[in-house]
């Protein structure tokens, strides 16, 4: 789900592993729905006091994958990082497409890909990304995202995740991540009190942190439900900073934020 981040990162990836020599490669996929009290992306609050629905769909074959993610806000409300396209109304305000390829060598996995963000509340933009993971305890994963369109900048995220069997097929799923952001384009100039505008240095900072916990309940062999809670927080004073009542970061300052909700996933 995009709220993780993205991450969760928040967008879902469905990556097929290496097949044994006598196995016929298969097309795999999933469909799902996330239901949350808030939409948070890389620490930025993109909703307020509403219900968020995030339908998603993905398909994979021989390491290649395609995933689609939508965001529906039941009652758009402005936040420090979000200017609604339909204030006070429901809006299907985001549609993301991710194309990726994953290659596994033993416990090491490398993924590269492309993301297109189509948003009604901001100009559409595009990212290229690469991530590397190692399948040991906590599965450390480092990902680098580069905006190549409207908002030039680089976002680096280090994440960890681990699932523990609780009872039969029920698992406790824990996760944590930390992000660093470096803006390159003029959009990312910070607020300067001496000029009263965004004319300062470009925003670069240890950006967002997140800790999560969920419990996955298999309903059938193909359907699973996961209640989840996440805690988001700024990683530095720059990410939290306000100057004369304005966010130092032109995209909005980060707050301590809780997200609660549920994921429903169907695998096929």
C-alpha positions in Angstrom: 0.0 0.0 0.0 1.2 3.5 -0.8 0.9 4.6 2.8 3.8 2.3 3.8 5.9 3.5 1.2 5.4 3.5 -0.2 6.5 2.8 0.4 5.5 2.0 1.2 6.1 2.4 0.4 3.3 2.9 0.1 2.7 1.2 -4.1 2.6 -2.7 -4.1 5.2 -4.7 -5.9 4.6 -8.3 -7.0 7.9 -9.8 -8.0 8.3 -13.4 -9.0 11.4 -15.2 -7.8 13.8 -17.5 -9.7 12.2 -20.7 -10.9 13.7 -24.1 -10.6 14.8 -25.7 -13.8 11.9 -28.1 -13.9 9.2 -25.5 -13.0 7.1 -23.8 -15.6 7.0 -20.0 -14.9 3.6 -18.9 -14.0 1.7 -15.6 -14.1 0.9 -14.5 -10.6 -1.1 -11.5 -9.3 -3.1 -10.0 -6.6 -6.0 -7.5 -6.0 -6.5 -5.6 -2.8 -8.1 -2.8 -0.9 -6.6 -0.7 1.8 -9.0 1.2 4.2 -7.3 3.9 6.4 -8.0 6.9 8.6 -5.3 9.0 6.8 -3.1 9.1 3.7 0.6 9.5 4.5 3.3 9.4 1.8 6.9 9.8 2.8 5.8 11.5 6.0 3.6 14.0 4.2 -0.1 14.1 5.3 -2.2 14.0 2.1 -5.6 13.8 3.8 -7.3 14.8 7.0 -10.4 13.7 9.0 -11.7 11.4 6.3 -11.8 7.7 5.2 -9.1 6.7 2.6 -9.7 3.8 0.2 -6.7 2.5 -1.8 -7.7 -0.2 -4.4 -4.7 -1.9 -5.9 -4.0 -4.5 -8.6 -0.8 -6.3 -9.7 0.5 -8.9 -12.0 3.9 -10.5 -12.4 5.7 -12.9 -14.8 9.4 -14.0 -14.9 10.4 -11.1 -12.6 8.6 -8.4 -14.5 5.6 -6.8 -12.7 3.0 -4.2 -13.3 1.0 -2.7 -10.4 -1.8 -0.1 -10.2 -2.8 1.9 -7.1 -5.6 4.3 -6.6 -6.5 6.7 -3.8 -10.0 7.7 -2.9 -10.6 10.4 -0.2 -14.1 10.5 1.3 -13.9 14.1 2.4 -10.9 16.2 1.1 -9.5 18.5 3.8 -6.4 20.7 3.5 -3.3 19.9 5.5 0.2 21.4 5.7 1.2 19.3 2.6 -2.1 18.9 0.7 -4.3 21.4 -1.2 -7.5 19.5 -2.1 -8.8 19.5 -5.7 -12.4 19.2 -4.3 -12.5 20.6 -0.8 -15.2 19.0 1.4 -16.1 16.4 -1.2 -15.1 12.9 -2.1 -12.5 12.5 -4.7 -10.7 9.8 -6.6 -7.6 12.0 -6.6 -4.6 9.7 -7.4 -3.8 6.9 -9.8 -0.3 5.4 -9.9 1.3 2.9 -12.2 4.5 1.0 -11.4 6.6 -1.1 -13.8 9.5 -3.1 -12.4 11.8 -6.0 -12.8 13.3 -8.1 -10.0 16.3 -10.4 -10.2 17.2 -12.7 -7.3 20.6 -14.3 -6.7 20.4 -16.5 -3.6 19.2 -14.3 -0.8 20.1 -11.1 -2.6 17.4 -9.3 -4.6 17.7 -6.3 -6.9 14.7 -4.4 -8.3 14.6 -1.5 -10.8 11.6 0.3 -12.2 9.5 3.3 -13.1 6.5 5.0 -11.4 4.0 7.4 -12.9 2.0 9.4 -10.4 -1.2 10.9 -11.8 -2.6 13.2 -9.1 -5.5 15.7 -9.2 -4.1 17.8 -6.3 -0.7 18.3 -7.9 1.0 18.1 -11.3 1.7 14.6 -12.5 5.2 13.4 -12.1 7.5 10.4 -12.8 10.2 8.5 -10.9 12.9 5.9 -11.6 13.9 3.7 -8.8 16.3 0.9 -7.7 16.2 -1.2 -4.6 18.3 -3.9 -3.1 17.3 -6.4 -0.4 18.9 -9.2 1.5 16.7 -12.1 2.8 18.0 -12.4 6.3 16.3 -11.5 9.6 14.5 -8.1 9.3 15.1 -8.3 5.5 17.0 -5.0 5.2 16.1 -3.1 2.0 17.5 0.1 0.6 15.7 2.0 -2.1 16.6 5.1 -4.1 13.9 7.0 -6.0 14.7 9.8 -8.5 12.0 12.2 -9.7 12.7 12.9 -13.4 9.8 15.2 -14.2 8.0 17.9 -12.2 9.8 17.8 -8.8 13.5 16.9 -9.4 15.0 15.3 -6.3 16.3 12.1 -4.8 14.6 10.1 -2.0 16.5 7.3 -0.2 14.7 4.9 2.1 16.1 2.1 4.4 13.5 -0.3 5.6 13.2 -3.5 7.7 10.4 -6.0 8.0 9.8 -9.3 9.8 6.9 -11.6 10.3 6.4 -14.0 13.2 4.0 -16.9 13.3 1.4 -16.4 16.1 -1.0 -19.3 15.6 -1.1 -21.6 12.6 -1.1 -19.3 9.6 -1.7 -16.1 11.5 1.4 -13.8 11.6 2.5 -10.7 13.4 4.1 -8.3 10.9 6.5 -5.6 12.1 8.2 -3.0 10.0 10.3 0.2 10.2 11.8 2.6 7.8 13.9 5.8 7.6 14.1 8.3 4.7 16.4 11.0 3.4 15.4 13.6 0.9 17.5 15.9 -1.3 15.6 18.3 -3.5 17.4 19.6 -6.7 14.9 21.8 -8.6 13.8 25.3 -7.7 10.6 24.0 -6.2 12.5 22.7 -3.2 13.9 26.1 -2.0 13.3 26.5 1.7 11.5 29.4 3.5 13.8 32.4 4.2 12.6 34.8 6.9 14.8 37.6 5.5 12.8 37.6 2.2 9.5 36.3 3.5 9.4 33.6 0.8 10.8 30.4 -0.5 14.2 31.7 -1.6 16.5 29.8 0.8 18.7 26.7 0.3 17.2 23.7 -1.4 15.6 21.3 1.1 17.9 18.4 2.1 17.4 16.5 5.3 16.9 13.2 7.1 13.2 13.3 6.4 10.7 10.7 7.6 10.6 7.7 10.0 7.9 5.1 10.3 7.2 2.1 12.5 4.4 -0.3 11.8 2.7 -3.4 13.2 0.0 -5.6 11.7 -1.6 -9.0 12.1 -2.3 -11.1 9.0 -5.3 -13.4 9.1 -5.7 -15.8 6.2 -9.4 -16.2 5.4 -8.8 -18.8 2.6 -5.8 -20.0 0.7 -6.2 -16.9 -1.6 -7.6 -14.2 0.7 -6.0 -12.5 3.7 -7.0 -9.6 6.0 -4.5 -7.5 7.8 -5.4 -4.8 10.5 -2.4 -2.4 10.7 -1.2 0.6 12.7 1.7 2.9 11.7 3.5 5.8 13.5 5.1 8.4 11.3 7.5 11.0 12.6 10.1 13.6 11.3 13.7 12.4 11.4 15.3 15.9 11.8 14.5 19.4 13.0 14.6 20.5 9.3 11.7 18.1 8.5 9.7 19.5 11.4 10.8 23.1 11.2 8.4 26.1 10.9 9.6 29.7 10.1 7.3 32.6 10.9 4.4 30.3 10.7 5.4 28.8 7.4 6.9 25.3 6.7 10.6 25.4 6.1 10.1 22.6 3.7 8.1 24.0 0.7 6.1 20.8 0.5 5.0 21.1 4.1 6.5 20.2 7.5 6.2 16.8 9.0 4.2 16.0 12.2 4.0 13.0 14.4 1.1 11.1 12.8 -0.8 7.8 13.5 -2.4 5.8 10.7 -4.7 2.9 11.4 -6.6 0.7 9.0 -6.9 -2.6 7.2 -5.6 -4.3 4.1 -7.6 -7.0 2.3 -5.7 -9.0 -0.4 -6.7 -11.6 -2.9 -3.9 -13.6 -4.5 -4.3 -15.4 -7.8 
